[in-house]
Amino acid sequence: MYKLYVIPGSHACRSGILMLEHKGVPYRRVDVVTLTHPVQVRLRGFDAGSQTRVAGARRTLPLRFGDLVGTVPALAADGERISTNHGIARFLDERHPEPSLFPADPEQRRAVEEAERWANERLQMAARRIALAGALRHPSMLTQGSADGRMGYLLYRSALARRLIIPMIGRLVFAVDRTTDREVLAELPAMLDRIDDRIADGVLGGAQLNAADFMVAPSLALILYRPDVLPLFEGRPALELVDRLLPEPAGRASADVSSRASA
């Protein structure tokens, strides 16, 4: 049985989980504590997967440290150690060809890989910063809104830990403060337009889901922990995609509908 090392509520880690579930591969999920995860996975034999992440225009010291030491998701498989979703996707397709994570047609595969690369390099970081900026602006999101949702609780089961630590992560790791909220939100409509275009082209959201779908949907799910962004999603194919892969829990969805109706 494989082992997948993840952070609870991490959109990057959820991508790895979705790919393993898509393949139907038996695995055991191992939760690690965020901020300690680079060292934890390094001690288990993983590397950082050659990442170079930027938060806005900055490569903060914690990002540099993580890019040097280790990252999650991290897959332990029969003595092999695979870091990053890029590596995990290709390992799974090699070991477990069906159902494939990439189209067989070379041109279609290039389009999926381009969408996958954009989701990894741009959308994933933007989702972190949008969610974290929202948490700084609306502190109740850290105690109530982040307790459950499309990917479960975010980072820490304890509401107090979320309230105290997540703002610190936003400021120190991902270069977010209250003044950046408008800036990061301004990026969202164009990103949703791009996703809708890829859905219209058949690159995303097709009958056969692919690696790019599994990269895009968790980032959208993370952004949707912010209740104030839902109007930007409504009526879009992008929302249909995330609903398909990571639907809102039934209780929370009902509450959101009631809240919007009363408003």
C-alpha positions as CSV (number, residue, x, y, z in Angstrom):
1,M,0.0,0.0,0.0
2,Y,1.3,3.5,-0.9
3,K,1.5,6.3,1.6
4,L,0.6,9.8,0.8
5,Y,1.9,12.6,3.1
6,V,-0.4,15.6,3.1
7,I,-1.5,18.7,5.1
8,P,-5.2,18.7,6.0
9,G,-7.1,21.1,3.9
10,S,-4.2,21.8,1.5
11,H,-5.5,22.3,-2.0
12,A,-2.1,21.0,-3.4
13,C,-2.4,17.9,-1.4
14,R,-6.1,17.4,-2.4
15,S,-4.9,17.2,-6.0
16,G,-2.7,14.2,-5.1
17,I,-5.6,12.6,-3.2
18,L,-7.9,13.0,-6.2
19,M,-5.4,11.5,-8.6
20,L,-4.9,8.4,-6.4
21,E,-8.7,8.1,-6.0
22,H,-9.1,8.4,-9.8
23,K,-6.6,5.5,-10.3
24,G,-8.3,3.4,-7.6
25,V,-4.9,2.8,-6.0
26,P,-5.0,1.6,-2.3
27,Y,-3.1,4.1,-0.2
28,R,-2.8,5.3,3.4
29,R,-3.0,9.0,4.1
30,V,-0.5,10.4,6.6
31,D,-1.3,13.9,7.9
32,V,1.6,16.1,8.7
33,V,1.6,19.5,10.5
34,T,1.9,22.5,8.3
35,L,5.1,24.6,8.8
36,T,6.9,21.4,10.0
37,H,6.2,19.5,6.8
38,P,9.4,20.4,4.8
39,V,11.5,18.8,7.6
40,Q,9.1,15.9,8.2
41,V,9.1,14.7,4.6
42,R,12.8,15.3,4.2
43,L,13.5,13.0,7.1
44,R,11.4,10.4,5.3
45,G,13.6,10.6,2.2
46,F,11.7,13.1,0.0
47,D,13.2,16.1,-1.8
48,A,11.5,19.4,-2.7
49,G,10.8,18.5,-6.3
50,S,12.8,21.4,-7.8
51,Q,10.1,24.0,-7.0
52,T,10.7,27.8,-7.2
53,R,7.6,29.5,-5.7
54,V,6.8,33.2,-5.6
55,A,4.2,34.9,-3.5
56,G,3.2,38.0,-5.4
57,A,6.6,39.4,-6.3
58,R,8.4,37.9,-3.3
59,R,10.2,34.7,-2.5
60,T,9.9,34.8,1.3
61,L,12.4,33.0,3.5
62,P,9.9,30.2,4.4
63,L,9.1,29.6,0.7
64,R,12.8,29.4,0.0
65,F,13.3,27.0,2.8
66,G,10.5,24.8,1.7
67,D,11.7,24.8,-1.9
68,L,15.1,23.7,-0.7
69,V,14.1,21.1,1.9
70,G,10.8,19.3,1.1
71,T,7.2,19.6,0.1
72,V,3.8,17.9,0.2
73,P,2.1,16.0,-1.3
74,A,4.7,13.3,-1.1
75,L,4.1,9.8,-2.2
76,A,6.0,6.7,-0.8
77,A,5.5,3.9,-3.3
78,D,7.4,0.6,-3.1
79,G,10.6,2.2,-2.0
80,E,10.3,5.2,-4.3
81,R,9.8,8.7,-3.1
82,I,7.9,11.1,-5.4
83,S,7.4,14.8,-4.6
84,T,5.0,17.3,-6.1
85,N,1.8,16.6,-8.1
86,H,3.7,16.9,-11.4
87,G,5.8,13.9,-10.4
88,I,3.0,12.0,-8.8
89,A,0.8,12.3,-11.9
90,R,3.5,10.9,-14.1
91,F,4.5,8.1,-11.7
92,L,0.8,7.0,-11.4
93,D,0.3,6.9,-15.2
94,E,3.4,4.9,-15.6
95,R,2.6,2.4,-12.9
96,H,-1.2,2.4,-13.3
97,P,-2.0,3.3,-16.9
98,E,-5.8,3.2,-16.6
99,P,-7.7,5.4,-16.3
100,S,-5.1,7.7,-17.7
101,L,-4.4,11.2,-16.3
102,F,-3.4,12.5,-19.7
103,P,-4.9,12.1,-23.2
104,A,-3.2,9.8,-25.6
105,D,-3.4,12.3,-28.5
106,P,-0.2,14.4,-28.4
107,E,-1.8,17.7,-29.2
108,Q,-4.5,17.1,-26.5
109,R,-1.9,16.1,-24.0
110,R,0.1,19.3,-24.6
111,A,-3.0,21.3,-23.9
112,V,-3.7,19.4,-20.7
113,E,-0.1,19.8,-19.6
114,E,-0.2,23.5,-20.3
115,A,-3.3,23.8,-18.1
116,E,-1.7,21.7,-15.5
117,R,1.4,23.8,-15.5
118,W,-0.6,27.1,-15.2
119,A,-2.7,25.7,-12.4
120,N,0.5,24.6,-10.5
121,E,2.5,27.8,-11.1
122,R,-0.1,30.5,-11.1
123,L,-3.5,29.4,-9.9
124,Q,-2.3,27.4,-6.8
125,M,-0.4,30.4,-5.3
126,A,-3.2,32.8,-6.2
127,A,-5.7,30.6,-4.4
128,R,-3.6,30.6,-1.3
129,R,-3.2,34.4,-1.3
130,I,-6.9,35.0,-2.0
131,A,-8.0,32.7,0.8
132,L,-5.5,34.1,3.3
133,A,-6.3,37.7,2.4
134,G,-10.0,36.9,3.1
135,A,-9.1,35.3,6.4
136,L,-7.3,38.5,7.5
137,R,-10.1,40.7,6.4
138,H,-12.9,38.4,7.8
139,P,-11.5,36.7,11.0
140,S,-14.7,34.7,11.5
141,M,-13.6,32.7,8.4
142,L,-10.8,31.2,10.5
143,T,-13.1,29.9,13.2
144,Q,-16.3,29.1,11.5
145,G,-15.9,29.0,7.7
146,S,-12.7,27.0,7.8
147,A,-14.0,24.3,10.1
148,D,-15.5,22.4,7.2
149,G,-16.0,22.8,3.6
150,R,-15.1,21.2,0.3
151,M,-11.8,19.9,1.6
152,G,-12.6,19.6,5.3
153,Y,-11.0,21.8,7.9
154,L,-8.2,24.0,6.8
155,L,-4.7,23.2,8.2
156,Y,-5.6,22.8,11.9
157,R,-8.5,21.0,13.5
158,S,-8.5,23.4,16.4
159,A,-10.4,26.7,15.8
160,L,-8.0,28.5,18.1
161,A,-5.0,27.2,16.2
162,R,-6.5,28.4,12.9
163,R,-7.3,31.8,14.4
164,L,-3.7,32.3,15.7
165,I,-1.5,30.6,13.2
166,I,-3.1,31.0,9.8
167,P,-2.8,34.8,9.8
168,M,0.9,34.4,10.6
169,I,1.3,32.0,7.7
170,G,-0.4,34.5,5.4
171,R,1.9,37.4,6.4
172,L,5.2,35.5,6.8
173,V,5.0,32.8,4.2
174,F,2.7,34.1,1.4
175,A,3.2,37.9,1.8
176,V,-0.4,38.8,2.4
177,D,-1.8,41.5,4.6
178,R,-5.1,43.4,4.8
179,T,-3.9,45.8,2.1
180,T,-3.4,43.1,-0.5
181,D,-7.0,41.8,-0.5
182,R,-8.1,44.1,-3.3
183,E,-5.0,43.3,-5.3
184,V,-5.4,39.5,-5.1
185,L,-9.1,39.5,-5.7
186,A,-8.6,41.6,-8.9
187,E,-6.8,38.6,-10.4
188,L,-9.7,36.2,-9.9
189,P,-12.1,37.1,-12.7
190,A,-9.5,36.7,-15.4
191,M,-8.4,33.3,-13.9
192,L,-12.0,32.1,-13.9
193,D,-12.4,33.3,-17.5
194,R,-9.3,31.2,-18.4
195,I,-10.7,28.1,-16.8
196,D,-14.1,28.6,-18.5
197,D,-12.3,28.9,-21.8
198,R,-10.4,25.7,-21.2
199,I,-13.7,23.9,-20.3
200,A,-15.2,25.2,-23.5
201,D,-12.2,23.9,-25.5
202,G,-12.6,20.4,-23.9
203,V,-9.3,20.6,-22.1
204,L,-11.0,20.7,-18.7
205,G,-14.2,19.2,-17.4
206,G,-14.5,16.5,-20.1
207,A,-16.1,13.0,-19.7
208,Q,-12.6,11.7,-18.9
209,L,-11.1,13.8,-16.1
210,N,-7.4,14.5,-16.3
211,A,-4.4,15.8,-14.3
212,A,-5.3,19.4,-15.0
213,D,-8.8,19.0,-13.7
214,F,-7.4,17.6,-10.4
215,M,-5.0,20.6,-10.1
216,V,-7.6,23.2,-10.9
217,A,-10.6,22.1,-8.8
218,P,-8.9,22.1,-5.4
219,S,-7.6,25.6,-5.9
220,L,-11.1,26.8,-6.7
221,A,-12.4,24.9,-3.7
222,L,-9.9,26.7,-1.4
223,I,-11.0,30.1,-2.8
224,L,-14.6,29.2,-2.1
225,Y,-13.9,29.0,1.6
226,R,-14.4,32.8,1.3
227,P,-18.2,33.2,1.1
228,D,-17.9,36.7,-0.4
229,V,-16.4,35.4,-3.7
230,L,-19.3,33.1,-4.6
231,P,-21.0,35.8,-6.7
232,L,-17.9,35.8,-9.0
233,F,-18.4,32.0,-9.5
234,E,-22.1,31.8,-10.0
235,G,-23.2,30.7,-13.4
236,R,-19.7,29.8,-14.5
237,P,-18.5,26.4,-15.9
238,A,-15.7,26.7,-13.4
239,L,-18.1,26.4,-10.5
240,E,-19.6,23.3,-12.2
241,L,-16.2,21.8,-12.3
242,V,-15.4,22.3,-8.6
243,D,-18.9,21.1,-7.7
244,R,-18.3,17.9,-9.7
245,L,-15.0,17.0,-8.0
246,L,-15.3,18.7,-4.6
247,P,-19.0,19.4,-3.8
248,E,-20.0,21.6,-0.9
249,P,-21.0,19.5,2.1
250,A,-24.8,19.2,2.3
251,G,-25.3,21.0,5.5
252,R,-23.1,23.9,4.6
253,A,-24.5,24.2,1.1
254,S,-28.1,24.5,2.6
255,A,-26.9,27.2,5.0
256,D,-25.3,29.2,2.2
257,V,-28.5,29.0,0.1
258,S,-30.5,30.2,3.1
259,S,-28.1,33.0,3.8
260,R,-28.2,34.3,0.2
261,A,-32.0,34.0,0.1
262,S,-32.4,36.1,3.3
263,A,-29.9,38.7,2.0
